[in-house]
């Protein structure tokens, strides 16, 4: 099942290049970050990130598609994207309009509705070792977009206007790095009028697109050159008697070995230790490669899997890869073998 899921996800990365020639990520992005930095800047600028448009929590809440559940004493946000899409024809229409604008500019798109259908027909949770995950995390893990376009809008009838301006619309479109959730660009417009919602936003959207795409390309260029920005957390299970300051079979403490591994397996050793205790090491601003050496996509699950494998082999510990979402690497040490 895991191999099938990864194969499907890799297939989704194929996108259209100039002249309608089909290009894969491998042709625009190599796992060799050194080559990126020495390559033609124009080539880097032409590589396009994968885009996914999703409704904001505020919009979900408006359509009664946002809720909370109590799981083991913890309040968890629930999101019903299918309910949102079916609640109003405008909801699909606006997303489609935005997607088309990016498709016309040769950006690869991950469609919300199609990804939801994919989630319904495959056991996507298998790839993350059965962890309970919220709808948004599962959605992003399967689709693996580079950029999230988070949409928020309101559309009301203007009873005083003529039929050609029957709708009064305001919208906000935020571009977010899917791995860090950092805002790359924010675009808000209000008092827009048209015969329907899409007509009201069409011209303003055309005007704001150059800036939005420019901000996205600038950020993605940074990712191509410097790697993904992720967090790395290595912790010890509660029932384990292992301390990260214990000496391992390698001769170093577990903490020192882990620190050295991260130093040598991040792009140009880019990382920052934020927390160092007997039970947990936490690193931020860690840069991992965008792709494998053959150009196929490389993410947090892959990176964590390789580190966990090395820990089992070199440190003699039992550990679990609990990477979640796109930007968080989590490895739990269960004990010594």
C-alpha positions as CSV (number, residue, x, y, z in Angstrom):
1,X,0.0,0.0,0.0
2,X,2.8,2.4,0.9
3,X,4.6,1.8,-2.4
4,X,1.3,2.4,-4.3
5,X,0.6,5.6,-2.5
6,X,4.1,7.0,-3.1
7,X,3.9,6.0,-6.7
8,X,0.6,7.9,-7.1
9,X,2.0,10.9,-5.4
10,X,5.1,10.9,-7.6
11,X,2.9,10.7,-10.7
12,X,1.0,13.8,-9.5
13,X,4.2,15.8,-9.7
14,X,4.3,15.8,-13.5
15,X,3.5,19.3,-14.7
16,X,3.4,21.3,-17.9
17,X,6.4,23.3,-19.1
18,X,6.9,25.8,-21.8
19,X,5.5,24.9,-25.2
20,X,3.1,22.4,-23.6
21,X,6.0,19.9,-23.2
22,X,5.4,17.6,-20.3
23,X,8.2,18.1,-17.7
24,X,8.7,16.3,-14.4
25,X,10.1,17.8,-11.3
26,X,13.3,16.0,-12.0
27,X,13.9,18.2,-15.0
28,X,13.5,21.4,-13.0
29,X,14.9,20.2,-9.6
30,X,17.8,18.0,-8.8
31,X,18.6,16.6,-5.4
32,X,22.1,18.1,-5.8
33,X,21.7,21.4,-4.0
34,X,25.3,22.4,-5.0
35,X,24.3,22.1,-8.6
36,X,21.3,24.4,-8.0
37,X,23.5,27.1,-6.6
38,X,25.9,26.9,-9.5
39,X,23.1,26.6,-12.2
40,X,21.5,29.2,-14.3
41,X,19.4,31.5,-12.1
42,X,16.8,31.8,-14.9
43,X,16.3,28.0,-14.9
44,X,15.6,28.1,-11.1
45,X,13.2,30.9,-11.6
46,X,11.3,28.9,-14.2
47,X,10.7,25.9,-11.9
48,X,7.1,26.0,-10.7
49,X,5.9,25.0,-7.3
50,X,2.8,22.8,-6.9
51,X,-0.3,24.9,-5.9
52,X,-3.4,23.8,-3.9
53,X,-6.3,26.1,-3.1
54,X,-8.2,25.4,0.1
55,X,-10.8,27.3,2.1
56,X,-9.8,29.1,5.3
57,X,-11.1,27.9,8.7
58,X,-13.2,31.1,8.8
59,X,-14.9,30.1,5.5
60,X,-15.4,26.5,6.7
61,X,-17.0,27.8,9.9
62,X,-19.4,30.0,7.9
63,X,-20.6,27.0,6.0
64,X,-20.8,24.9,9.2
65,X,-17.9,22.7,8.1
66,X,-15.6,23.4,11.0
67,X,-16.0,21.7,14.4
68,X,-14.2,20.3,17.4
69,X,-14.0,16.9,18.9
70,X,-12.6,15.7,22.2
71,X,-10.1,13.0,21.7
72,X,-8.4,11.6,24.8
73,X,-9.1,14.8,26.6
74,X,-7.7,17.0,23.9
75,X,-9.8,19.3,21.7
76,X,-9.1,18.6,18.1
77,X,-10.3,20.8,15.2
78,X,-12.3,18.9,12.5
79,X,-12.7,20.1,9.0
80,X,-15.3,18.8,6.5
81,X,-14.1,19.9,3.1
82,X,-16.7,17.9,1.2
83,X,-19.5,19.6,3.1
84,X,-18.0,23.0,2.2
85,X,-17.8,22.2,-1.5
86,X,-21.4,21.0,-1.6
87,X,-22.8,23.9,0.5
88,X,-22.8,26.5,-2.3
89,X,-22.0,26.3,-6.1
90,X,-19.8,29.4,-5.7
91,X,-17.4,27.5,-3.5
92,X,-16.3,25.2,-6.3
93,X,-16.5,28.0,-8.9
94,X,-14.2,30.4,-7.1
95,X,-11.6,27.6,-6.4
96,X,-11.7,26.6,-10.0
97,X,-11.3,30.2,-11.2
98,X,-8.1,30.6,-9.1
99,X,-6.8,27.3,-10.1
100,X,-7.3,28.1,-13.8
101,X,-5.3,31.3,-13.4
102,X,-2.3,29.4,-12.1
103,X,-2.8,26.6,-14.7
104,X,-2.6,29.2,-17.4
105,X,0.7,30.4,-16.0
106,X,2.0,26.8,-16.1
107,X,1.8,26.0,-12.4
108,X,1.0,22.4,-11.5
109,X,-2.2,22.2,-9.5
110,X,-3.4,19.8,-6.8
111,X,-7.2,19.9,-6.9
112,X,-9.0,19.9,-3.6
113,X,-12.0,17.9,-4.7
114,X,-9.9,15.2,-6.6
115,X,-7.6,14.8,-3.6
116,X,-10.6,14.3,-1.3
117,X,-11.8,11.6,-3.6
118,X,-8.3,10.0,-3.5
119,X,-8.4,10.0,0.3
120,X,-11.8,8.2,0.2
121,X,-10.5,5.4,-2.0
122,X,-7.1,4.6,-0.4
123,X,-5.9,4.1,3.1
124,X,-3.6,7.2,3.2
125,X,-3.0,6.8,6.9
126,X,-0.9,3.6,6.3
127,X,2.0,5.8,5.1
128,X,2.2,7.5,8.5
129,X,2.1,4.3,10.5
130,X,-1.5,4.5,11.6
131,X,-1.3,7.9,13.3
132,X,-4.6,9.7,13.9
133,X,-4.5,12.8,11.7
134,X,-6.9,15.7,11.1
135,X,-8.5,16.2,7.7
136,X,-6.1,19.0,6.7
137,X,-3.0,17.1,7.6
138,X,-4.1,14.1,5.7
139,X,-5.1,16.2,2.7
140,X,-1.7,17.9,2.6
141,X,0.3,14.7,3.2
142,X,-1.3,13.0,0.3
143,X,-1.4,16.0,-2.1
144,X,2.0,17.3,-1.0
145,X,1.7,20.9,-2.5
146,X,4.5,23.3,-2.2
147,X,2.2,26.3,-1.8
148,X,-1.2,26.5,-0.2
149,X,-3.5,29.3,-1.4
150,X,-5.9,29.8,1.5
151,X,-9.1,31.4,0.4
152,X,-11.5,33.5,2.4
153,X,-14.4,35.3,0.8
154,X,-17.9,36.7,1.4
155,X,-20.6,37.1,-1.2
156,X,-23.9,38.9,-0.7
157,X,-26.8,40.1,-2.8
158,X,-26.8,43.9,-3.3
159,X,-30.5,44.7,-3.5
160,X,-29.9,48.3,-4.5
161,X,-27.6,47.5,-7.4
162,X,-28.5,46.6,-11.0
163,X,-28.5,43.0,-12.2
164,X,-25.0,43.4,-13.6
165,X,-23.7,44.2,-10.2
166,X,-26.0,42.0,-8.1
167,X,-23.3,40.5,-6.0
168,X,-21.1,42.4,-3.5
169,X,-17.9,40.4,-2.8
170,X,-14.8,40.7,-0.6
171,X,-12.0,38.2,-0.6
172,X,-8.6,37.4,0.9
173,X,-6.1,35.0,-0.7
174,X,-3.1,34.1,1.3
175,X,-0.1,32.2,-0.1
176,X,1.4,29.9,2.5
177,X,4.4,27.7,2.5
178,X,2.8,24.3,2.9
179,X,5.8,23.0,4.9
180,X,6.2,25.9,7.4
181,X,2.8,27.6,7.2
182,X,4.6,30.9,6.8
183,X,2.7,33.6,4.9
184,X,4.4,34.4,1.6
185,X,1.9,36.8,0.2
186,X,-1.4,38.3,1.4
187,X,-4.0,39.8,-0.9
188,X,-7.3,41.3,0.3
189,X,-9.9,43.2,-1.7
190,X,-13.4,44.4,-0.8
191,X,-16.5,46.1,-2.2
192,X,-16.2,44.2,-5.5
193,X,-19.4,43.9,-7.6
194,X,-20.5,41.7,-10.4
195,X,-23.4,39.6,-11.7
196,X,-22.0,36.7,-9.8
197,X,-19.2,35.9,-7.4
198,X,-16.7,34.8,-10.0
199,X,-17.5,37.8,-12.2
200,X,-16.9,40.2,-9.3
201,X,-13.5,38.8,-8.4
202,X,-12.2,38.2,-12.0
203,X,-10.7,41.6,-12.9
204,X,-9.3,42.4,-9.4
205,X,-7.8,38.9,-9.3
206,X,-6.0,39.5,-12.7
207,X,-4.5,42.7,-11.2
208,X,-3.2,41.0,-8.1
209,X,-1.9,37.8,-9.8
210,X,1.5,39.3,-10.9
211,X,2.4,40.2,-7.3
212,X,1.1,37.0,-5.9
213,X,3.0,34.8,-8.4
214,X,6.1,36.9,-7.9
215,X,6.1,36.4,-4.2
216,X,5.5,32.7,-4.6
217,X,8.3,32.3,-7.2
218,X,10.7,34.2,-4.9
219,X,10.0,31.9,-2.0
220,X,10.2,28.8,-4.1
221,X,13.5,29.9,-5.6
222,X,14.8,30.0,-2.0
223,X,13.6,26.5,-1.4
224,X,15.2,25.2,-4.6
225,X,18.5,26.7,-3.6
226,X,18.6,26.1,0.1
227,X,16.2,23.1,0.7
228,X,13.0,22.7,2.6
229,X,12.7,24.4,6.0
230,X,11.4,21.8,8.5
231,X,11.6,21.1,12.3
232,X,13.2,17.9,13.7
233,X,12.2,16.4,17.0
234,X,13.9,13.4,18.6
235,X,12.3,12.3,21.8
236,X,12.4,9.3,24.2
237,X,9.2,7.3,24.9
238,X,7.8,7.7,28.4
239,X,8.3,4.0,29.3
240,X,11.9,3.9,28.0
241,X,14.9,4.1,30.4
242,X,17.1,5.7,27.8
243,X,18.5,9.2,28.4
244,X,19.8,11.2,25.5
245,X,22.9,12.0,27.5
246,X,23.7,8.2,27.9
247,X,26.7,6.9,26.1
248,X,25.8,4.9,23.0
249,X,27.6,1.9,21.5
250,X,29.2,4.4,19.1
251,X,31.1,6.1,22.0
252,X,29.3,9.4,21.8
253,X,26.2,10.3,23.7
254,X,22.9,9.8,21.9
255,X,22.5,13.6,21.8
256,X,25.9,14.2,20.2
257,X,25.4,11.4,17.6
258,X,22.0,12.9,16.7
259,X,23.4,16.4,16.5
260,X,26.2,15.2,14.2
261,X,23.8,13.3,12.0
262,X,21.6,16.3,11.5
263,X,24.6,18.5,10.8
264,X,25.8,16.2,8.0
265,X,22.3,15.4,6.5
266,X,20.9,18.9,6.2
267,X,21.6,21.2,3.2
268,X,25.0,22.8,4.0
269,X,24.5,21.9,7.7
270,X,21.6,24.4,8.1
271,X,19.9,23.8,11.4
272,X,19.4,25.3,14.9
273,X,19.0,23.5,18.2
274,X,16.3,25.0,20.2
275,X,15.8,22.4,23.0
276,X,18.2,19.9,24.6
277,X,17.1,17.7,27.5
278,X,17.6,14.1,28.6
279,X,14.3,13.2,26.9
280,X,14.1,15.5,23.9
281,X,16.2,17.2,21.2
282,X,14.3,19.9,19.1
283,X,15.8,21.6,16.0
284,X,14.3,24.4,13.9
285,X,15.3,26.0,10.6
286,X,16.5,22.7,9.3
287,X,17.0,22.5,5.6
288,X,16.4,19.2,3.9
289,X,16.8,18.4,0.1
290,X,13.8,19.0,-2.1
291,X,14.3,15.8,-4.2
292,X,16.2,12.5,-4.3
293,X,19.3,12.3,-6.5
294,X,17.1,10.9,-9.3
295,X,14.9,14.0,-9.1
296,X,11.9,12.3,-7.5
297,X,10.2,14.1,-4.6
298,X,11.9,13.8,-1.2
299,X,10.0,14.8,2.0
300,X,10.0,14.7,5.8
301,X,8.9,11.1,5.9
302,X,11.8,10.0,3.7
303,X,14.3,12.0,5.7
304,X,13.0,10.6,9.0
305,X,12.9,7.1,7.7
306,X,16.6,7.3,6.7
307,X,17.6,8.8,10.1
308,X,15.6,6.1,12.0
309,X,17.3,3.4,10.0
310,X,20.7,4.8,10.8
311,X,19.9,5.0,14.5
312,X,18.8,1.4,14.6
313,X,21.9,0.3,12.8
314,X,24.5,2.5,14.5
315,X,23.1,3.1,17.9
316,X,21.3,-0.2,18.5
317,X,18.1,1.4,19.5
318,X,14.5,0.7,18.7
319,X,12.8,3.8,17.3
320,X,9.7,4.9,15.4
321,X,9.3,7.3,12.5
322,X,6.3,9.5,13.5
323,X,6.7,12.3,10.9
324,X,3.4,14.1,10.5
325,X,2.3,16.6,7.8
326,X,4.8,18.2,5.5
327,X,7.1,20.2,7.8
328,X,7.6,18.2,11.0
329,X,10.1,15.3,11.5
330,X,9.4,13.3,14.7
331,X,11.4,10.2,15.8
332,X,10.7,8.5,19.0
333,X,13.3,6.3,20.7
334,X,11.5,3.3,22.4
335,X,14.5,1.7,24.0
336,X,17.8,-0.2,23.4
337,X,17.5,-3.4,21.4
